[in-house]
Amino acid sequence: MSETVFAMLKDDGDEIRSRSWHGQFRELTRKCIVHNLEQAAS
């Protein structure tokens, strides 16, 4: 599942900026929420 998220982010040109695992987790969670909201809106 995490590989899918990383591939999705790579396709969009985004990158993970956080260095700690906790920061990366929070950042990915936020990006997934935004992605799901965008999908629901369209």
N, C-alpha and C positions, 0 to 999 in steps of 0.2 A: 504494500500500500504506500509506503513512504517513497519507493522508487517511482511510482506513478506521480506523486506530488512533485518530486524533484524534476521529472521529465516535463511536467506541465509548466513548472516555473521556468525551466530552461527554454522551452518553446516561446514563452512570452518575453524572454530577454531579461527577466528579473533574476536577482541573485539573493542568497541568504547573507545578510550583513552581520548577524550576531555571531559571536565567537563561542559563547558558552552553550551547552546543550539545552539548558533551560530557556535561554533567550531564543535559540533556534526553534524550539518547540512552540513557544508563544508566537513567534513570527509566522511559522507555518500554519498554526491554528488560525490566526487572523487572516492570512491569505486564503485559506480554504473557506472560511466563512464568507469573505468577500466574493470569492469565485462562485460559491453556491447561491448567494444573493443575486449575482449577475445572471446566472443561469435561470433562476426562478423569475426574474423580471423580464426575460426575453422569451 
